Amino acid sequence: MLSKITKLLNLFCSSSLPEDRCHPFFFINEWLTRSKKNVNKILQHVAIHIAPQEMLSTGGTSGRRVETAKKVNRRTITGCMTCRKRRKKCDEEKPICGGCRRNYLQCNWPDYNNGRIRRPKRRNNVKSPEKVIPNKEERKTSLDFHVTYCPLDARVKPSPPRWIFQIYSLNGEETTLSKFDHLSSRFIPVDDFQEDSPVESISANEDGNPLNVLGSVDEEFWSSLTISETLDLQLDSFSIPLIDIPRHALVIHPSTLSSHYQVFDDPNAEESIVYEKLLQKYRNNELPSESVFKHLDMEAFLFFACLKGYIPKLSTQYTHPSLTADATFIPQVEKHPLMKRVFLCCGATYLAWKDLDRFQNLSDELYAECKSMVMSYIEENRTFADEDWLFASLQLLCNRDKNSFTGTVDDSIWHLSKAYLIIRQKYYDRRDTDVTENLLLNDFLIKSLILQPHERMFVESFIYHYSVSMLFAKDISHLPNPFTIFKALNVVLKCAVYNCEGTNEWMSNPLLGSSLDTFEILAKLSFIGRMEMPLGPLWLTKAMQLRNMCVYYTPPTPALEMDDIQWFNFKINSLVGILTTKTCDLFASKMIEFSEFDVNCAKVQKSVEEIVQCYKQIPADHQVWGILPWTMLIAGAFARDSDHQLFILDKINRMAERAHSYAGIKMSSFLHDIWSTPDGLNLLFNRERLAQVDV
């Protein structure tokens, strides 16, 4: 130790110690000779106080400037354990710090003793056990974690084997085994280690737990999930960029395309006259005789029924001519033979509403053929996502499932899952089928992406069908969850739309219009409705925030001036957003209060009355009724006044008649089941019963 002092002293003075007793180094020499116990204190005192002053006063031997070390601000040791584990700065706000509150994490605080963390003292007389590798029989009392291998046959699709890690912990006495739950961010007691099981696979949903159907979602995502004060679909007040047409560009509009089926657009054509008369008989509820079909080209008639009956009902609002259902879906029919079969299937489904015996079996046969062709094409073509006609066919078949007598919501989910693959690969260039949605959000940004009008229609059609199907489907394991997909779709919806110049921004949303963002709320609340009731703290908080968005919702303001027709349709479309949020408010209130919720209270019935009054402001023949089935069904479930119930049933029947949809019958049956039992409102969370409903 004395040698250390000597070296330190030689660093600051090149000569021997001075004889001046007032010199600081003389004082050090005297102190050293008297006591060797103060060596460490002398080192600290010299390095901090005496040496720097001596160097500054004398200029040092070399005249160089000596800089003192900066003070290091170390991370606080009095913050919560959750922030320390996440390596985040804690604001130490109790009982829940700001970081944990923003990220909906469990805020754990350590035990304190006089302001410092005290670790338990180790007993000196207890020797630490030797570390040995435990065998299988001893692992219950020795392992800190357990590695589970997911077998190949437990997956839906063949993929390379992978390891799945689960975190286990033993208490101090090694008597209680706990497993870390990512959803609640805490350890929960378990009886034994989880052996190899299909529960760990990406498609496991055998135990009925709603979380098990989130196969493609990284569970750790939920522990840090936040709902901001705004929605994920941020369209900058509908300031969607529009691409102007170059001055000398050659523009080919869909209506001017050459087609083998242009004959059907000519009302004076012989075939058009025959098919129109036959279709008019069905509209008048007149069943044609068998002799009419003996010399009839059935395939041409089905195609005509799709063009003149099925496709027009897909339009739900006033929009740009290039974004209508006719302009976006019909041109795709000549792109591939499969698309023609889809049109025939939709035509048969449209006619089956009036003539079930003649056309329903034909519709089912064509549907099975189309589904098989879609599956084969996707499996055989790696570039299937580049085909717009395939995207269109999936949306048409999804709509067919909702309208057909034999269709189910789970059938439509199959088509939506394939459509999602197209969106992911086409717009985000992700061909890896084993990717979690949180990675999707970080990597899917694409610059300078310009959408064709039909692409915008297909994407928005996917958003609508995805949102309204979320509550009713049994298995959603092949679809992304709404807390991630809308962040990704927001990028696509912000892309420019070609050939829509001079259009008010809300009209660039061809299906949902100004109410587009409300369907994000609808989808997220529907997803929360799949959770076990009553809700846990995490989902309860999310439901409350979404309900607040509904309470304070106001329709967006258009950026451009509008003529009378545009203003009329804008007001009606704004009512859709108001109706959706008011209905979501009721649904969220039921989930939040659940057992204590009183559907007969004055406040609830007043909300139903307000919803009914909004419905009365929409003309009975307006096409916007096509996107209101979800709101009619959920709002009707809360109606207890007989006049309100009859009004909603009448609107459902009118919607079904206009769309030729058997979904109206299923919706009415579901509402009667709710109204006929005291606790019928709980059927909104009955998975088996919900799967029998289509909207």
N, C-alpha and C positions, 0 to 999 in steps of 0.2 A: 504493500500500500504506500510506503514511503517513496518508493521509486516513481509511483504515479504522480505524487505531489511534486517531486523534483522535475519530472518531465513537463508538468503543467507550468511550473515556475519558469523553467528555461524557455518556454514558448513566448513568454511576455517580456523577458529581460535577457539580454545576451551576456551580461557581466555577472559577477558574483553579487550576493546580496549586499545592499548598502549598509554602511555603519550608522547611518542616521536612524535613530530609534523612532522617529516620527514617520518614517517611510512605511507604507502598508505591508510590503513584503518582509520587512524586519519583524513586524508584529506576527506574521504567519510563522516565521522560523522559530520565534520564541514559543509560540503556542504548540508547535509540533513537538518540540523537545520536552515540553511539560506533560503532554497527554497524547497517547496514540489512539484514544477512543474517539477523538473528534475528527478523524480523517475524512469521513464522508461529508460531515458538515462543512469542513474547510473547502473540500472540492466544490461543493455547491455554492458556497459563499464567494469563492474566487471566480468561478466561471460566470456567475450572474452579476456580481456587484463590482468587485475590485478590478478584475482583469479588463473588462470593457472600458472602465473609466481611465485606467492607466494607458490603454492603447490610444484612446481618443485624445488624451492630454499630451502624449508624447509623439503621436503620429505614427508609432510603430517603427520598426527597423526598416521597413520598405516603403513607408508612406502610403500604403494602400488603405482604402476605406473599409472598415469592418461593419457589416450590417448585422443587426441583431435579428434573431429568429422571430417570425411572426407568431402571434398567439393562435393556437389551433382551437377552434370551437368544435368540441366533440358532441356527438349526438347525445341527447338527454337520456338518462337512465331511469327517468321517472314516468315515461310515457306508457301507453298500454302495450300489452304483450302482442296484440294482433299487428300493430304498426311495426313493432320491432321485428316480428317474423317476416313481414312483407318488405322490410328495409325502407320504410317510409317515415317521414318526419311526423311526429304526433303533436297536435296542438294541446294535448293534455286536458281537454275539456271533458268533464265528467257529468253524468255517468257514461255517456257515449261520446267519443271524440269525433271531430269533424270528418276525418278520413273514413272511419267505420260507418258513420251515418251516410256519407255520400255513396259508399259502395255496398251498403246493406250487409255489413259483416258483424259478427258477434264481437263486441268490444270487451276483452278480458283484461282486468287490471291485476297486477301482482300484489301480494301481501307486503305491507311496509312495516318497518320498525325504525322509528326515529328518522324517517325520510330516506332510508337506504334499503335496498333489497338484501335480505339476509338469506343466504343459502343454508340448508341444514348441515350441521357439523357432522363430520364423519367420526365414527368411533375408532379410536386408536387400537383398541383391543380386538377389533374384528378385521380379519384378513379378507382381502378381496378374492373371490373365487377365481380359479383359473379358467380362462376362456377356452372352451372346448366346442367342437362342432356337434350340436345335438342331433340325435337320430330322430326318426319319425315318431317314435313313442314319446320322446321327451320334448317335442317342439311346443306343446301347449304351455309349458312353463319357462321356455327359454327364448323363443323367437320374438324379435321386435317387429318384424314384418313378414309377410307371406307372399310368395310369388305364385301366381296362378297362370297356367298356360291355357290359352283358349284353343280347343281342338278345331280342326279344319271343318268338321261336319256341323259345327255350331253356327257357322256363318250362312248368310243368305247366298252370297256369291263367293266362288273360289277366289282366294287371295293368299299371298304369302303368310306363313305363320307369324304370329306376333306375341309379344309378352304383355301381360296386363298386370300392373302393380297395384296392390291394395295396401293401405297403411294400417298396421295393427299396433297396439300398445298394451303392455302389462303394467298393472299398478305396482307399488313398492313391495307388497307382500306376494306378488305374482299369483294372485288368486282370481283377479278379474281381467278378462280379455275385452278389449275395446277396438272398434274399427272406425276409421275416420270417415265421416259422412261429408262429401263435398258440398251438398246442398245447404246444410245447416252450419258448415264450417266448424264442426266439433266432433269429438269421439262419442260413439254410442256403444253401449254394452252389447256383446254378442256371445253366443254359447261356444262357438268353435270357429276355426278358420274355414273360410269358404273354399270348398274343393272345386276342381274343374267343373264348370257348369255352363250350359248355354245362356245363363243369365248374364254372363260377361260378354256375350256376343253382341254384334251390332243390331240384331233384330229381336232381342229377347223381350217379350211382353207377356210371358206366361202367367205371372203372378198377379196380374191385374193392376199393378202400380202404374199410374199414368206416366211416371217419369221413365219407365222402362221402354216406352215407345219412342223416346228421343234418341234413337240409335246413332244418328249422324251428328249429334251435338256433344261437344266437349263438356262434361259435367262441371269441370272447374270453372267454366265460363259463368255459371250461375252464381258462384260465390262472389264474383266481382261485378255482377250486372247492375247497371243503374238505369233508371228511367229519367231522362232529363225533363226539364220543364216544357220542352217542345217535342214534337214527334220526329221520327226518323225520316219521314218523307218531307224533306225541306226543299220546296220548289222555289224559294226566294220570292214569295208572294206571286207565284205563278208566272214569273219572268222566264219562261222557257225560251231559249234561243231558237229562232226560226231562220232557215237558210233561204235567202233570196235567190230567185232564178236568174242566171246570167242573161244579159240583154239579148244575145243572139242564140240562146240555147234552144234545142229542139225538145219540146216537152210532149210526152205521150201520156195522156190521162187514161185511167183504167177504162173509162166509158168508150174510148176510141179504139180499144184493142180489138184486133181481128180474132174472131172466135167461131168455132163450129156450132156454138149454141146461140149465136146472135139471132137466129130465127125466132127464138122465144121472146126476144125483146120487141119484135114486130107484132103488134096486136092484130094486124090484118093477115098475118100468115095463117095458112089453113090449120097447121098443127096447133098453133097457139089458140085459135078459136075453139077447137075441140077440147083441148085440155082445160081452158079457162071455164068453159061451160060445165065440165065435169067437176072441177074444183068448186065452182059456185054452188053446185048442188050439195056438196058436203057442207059448205058454209051455211046453207039454209036447212041443215039437218035432214037432208033427203038422201036416202041410200040408193045408189044406182042399181039397176037390175044386173043380173049375170050376163045378159046379152051385150051389155055395153062393153064388157071387158074381153069378149071373145076375139075381137079384131083390133084390140087396143095394144099399142106398144107400151107394155107396162114399165119398161126401163125408162123410156122417154117421159112417161107421165110422172114417175117418181122424181125424175130430175127436175121436171117443171114444177112439181109441188115444193121441192126444196128451194128453187130459185124464187118462186113467187109467194111461198108461205113461210118456210122455215127460216131462211136467211133474213128477210125483212124484220122479223120479230126480235132479232138479235140487237138491233139498233135501239138504244135506250135514251138518247138525248140528241139535242140539236148540236151538230158539230160541223166541221169543215167537210166539204164534199169528198175530199180524198181520204177521209177517215171514217166514212160510213161502213156498215157491214157489207153492203153490196160492193163497194169499191175495194175492200180489203180481202174479203174471202172468195168472192166469185172468180177473180183472175187466177187464183191458185189451182183451179180445177183442172187446167190443162197441163200442169207441171208434171203430174205423175198419175198413172192409172189408179193408184190407191185413193187419190183424192176424189175421183169420180165415184168409187164405191162408197166413200163416206157420204157424198151428196145423196146417193140413192138410199142409204141407210137413214139419213135425216129426213128425206122426203117420206119414206115409209113410216117413220115415227110420227111425223106431222099428221099424216092421214089416219093413223091408228087411233087418234083421239076421237074421230068420228066413226070409223069402221074398224073396230078392234079385231073382230074375227077374221077379216080379210088381210089386214096389214101388220098385225102385231107379230105373228110368227115370221113373216118376211123381214120385218125390222130386226128381230133377234138374230136371224140367220146372217143377214148382212153385217150386223154389228160384230158377231163372232168372227166373220171373215175379215173384217177391217182390223180388229184387234190383233188377230194372228199375223196379218200382213205388217202391221206396225211393229210388232215384236221382232219379226224376222228381219225387217229392214234395219232396225237399230242394232241388232246383233251382227249383221253382215256388213255394215258400212260404218267405218270409224268416223267419217265426216258427216254423220247424220245431222249434226247440229247446224250445218250450213244450209239445210233445206227448209225454206220458209213454208212450203206446202205441208211439210210434216208437222211443223208448229201449228199451222192452221187446222189440220185434221185432228190433232189432239184436243184443241179447244172445242171443236165441233162435237167430237165424241164425248167429251166431258159434259157439254150441255145436253147432249142426247141422253146421257145417264140420268140426269136430273128430271127430264121430261117424260121419259119412257115409263110405261106401266111396269116393266120388269127391271128397270134400272135401280141401282142403289148408290148411296153416297160413297161407299167403299170402291165401287167400280170407277167413279169419277176421280177418286184419289189416285188410282193407278195411272190414269192419263195425266193428271197433274204432276205426278212424280217424274214422268218421262218429259213433260214440258219443262220442268225445272232443270233437268239435265241439259236441255237445249239452251236455256238461259245462261246456265253456268259456263258451258263450253263456248257458246257463241260470243257472249258479251264480256266474259271475264277470262276466256282462254284457259280454263281449268279442266283438264281431262282426267285428273286423278279422282277416282270415285271414292277414295277413302280420305276425305278432307273434312275437317271440322269447320263449322260455320264462322267461328271467330277468325280462323286463318283466311277464310274467304273474304272477310271484310277488309283485311289488311292488304291483300294482294290483288284485288280485282279492279283496281282503278285503271281505266283506259282513257287515254286522251284522244281528242279529235274524233269521237264516235258520232256518226250521223245516222239517224234512224230513218228508214222509209216509213211512209204512213201505215202500211200494213203491219210493220214490226211493232209500232206503237200500239196498234189495236190488239195484237196478240199478247203483248206483255200486260196490258191493262186487263184483258180478259182473264189472264192467269191470276192477276191480283184479286179480281172479284171472286172467281170460283174458289181460289185458295182461302180467302177470308171467310166466306159464308159456309164453307165445308169444315172448318176447323173444329167447330163444336160438335158436329154430328158423326164424324167418322170414327170407326173403332180403332184403326191402326194408322198412325201418321208417321211411322218410323222412317219412311222413305222421303219425307218432306222436311224442309228446314223449319225451325221454329220462328214465329213472327218477331221475336226480339232480335233476330239477326237478319232475316231475309229482307225486311224493309229498308235496312241500312244499305244493303247491297243494291236493291232495286232503285233506291234513290239516285244512284249514279246513272242508271239507264234512263230514268224518267227526266233527268236534267239534260239529256242529250238533245241535240238539235233535231227537228223534224223537217225533212225536206219537202218542198212544194206546199207549205202551209203558211205562206207569207200573208201579212195583212189580216191575220185572224186573232181575235181576242184570245188571251192565253188560256182561259178556262175551257174554251172550245177545243183546245189541243188534247184534252183528255176525252177520247171518243166514247168511253163507256160510263165513266163515273163523274166526269165534269168537275165542278168545283167541290164536290163532296169526296174527292179521292182520299184526302187525309183521314177522314172519319172511318174509312174501312180499315185503316191501320189500328185504330182503337178497337174496332169490332173484332178484328182477328186476335189481338192480344188478350182481350177479355175472354174470348172464346177459348183461347189456350189455357188461361188461368182456370176457366170453368171445368177443365178436364182434371184438375188437381183434386185431391181428397178433401172433402168438406168435413168440418169447418177448416178454413185456410190457416196455414201456419204463418208465423210472423213475416217471413220474407214475401210470400205471395199476397198476404194481406196488405202490406205496404204498397206493393205494386198496384193492386186493385184500387186502393184509395187514391193513388196519384192519377190513375187513368180516369177514375170517376170525377176528380177535380177538373180534368181536361174537358170532360163532357159538360160539366156545370158551367164553365166559363167559355164554351165554344161560341165563336161567331163566324158566320160565313165570310170567305175572303172577298175583297173588293176588286172588281175588274179594273185592269190598268188602262183599257182603251174605251172610247165612247162606243155605244151600242145603238142599233136601230130598235124599233119597237118589237120586232120578232125576237131578236137576240135578248132584249131585256125581259121579255115575257118568259122565255125559256130559262134564262139565268135565275129568275126568281123561283121558278119551279124546281130547278136543280138545287138551289140553295136550301129548299125545304127538305130535300133528301138528306143533306148534312145535318139539319136540325133534327129530323126524325131519327136518324141513326144515333146521334149523341144522346137524345132524350131516352131512347130505348136502351142504349148501353148504360145510362145512368141507373135505370131500374135494375138491370141485370147485375151491375156491379154492387148495388146496394144489397141485393139478395145474397150475394157471395160474402160480402163484408159482415153483415149481421147474421145471416143464415138462420139459425134456430130462433133468434129473437125477432126476425123479420115478420111484420104483420102486413100481409097483402091487402087487408081490408081497411087499413088506416086511411084517414082522409088525405094525407100527403101523397100516398101512393096512387090513390084513385084520382087525385087532382092531376098528377102527372099523366095518367092514362087519358084523362079528358083533354089535356093539352095536345097529346099525340093524335087523338082522334080529330081534333079541330085542324091540325096541320094536314091530315089526310084529306079533309074536306076541301082544302084549298087547291088540291091537285085535280085537274080535269080527269074524268073517268076514262077517257080514251087516250090519255097521254102515254107515250111509250116509256116514260120514266118508271112506271110501275114494274117494269121488268127487273129492276135492281132493288125492289123493296120487299121481297118475300121474307128475308131474315127479320127485318124490323116488324113486319106484320105478325109473324109467328111469335116472337119474343114479347112484343107489346101485348098481343092477345092473351098470352099466358098470365099476365098481371091484371087483365080486365075482369071485374066482378059485376059490373052493371050489365044487365041483360041487353040494353040498347047498344052499349059499346061492343059486346060480344057479337051481336047480330051484324053490326056495321063491319067489323073486321072479317067475319065469315063471308059477307057479301063481297068485300074487296078481294079476298082470296079467290073466290069463285070467278070473279071477273078477270083476275089476272090469269087464272088457269085456262079460262076460255080463250082469252086473247093469244096465249102462248101455246095452246093445245098441249097442256102439261098436266100429267097425272100427279105432279107434286102437290097441287092444290088439294086433292082428296086426302093425301097423306097428312098434310098440314092440318086440315080440318079435323081429322080423326085424332090427331095428337092433342089439339086444343080441347076437344070434348073430354078426353081422358083427364086432362089437367083440371078442368072445371067440375068434373063429376066427383072428385075426391077432395077431402079437406086439406091434405098435404100434397095435392097434385103438383104444386110448383116445384117440388123436389124432382119431378120427372125431367127437369132441365139438366139434371146431373146424373141421370140414369143412362149409362152408356148403351145398354141393350135396346132400350126404347128409342133413344135418339137416333140410333143407326137405321131405324125404320122410316125416318123422315128425310125428305129431300127439299131443298130450297133453291 
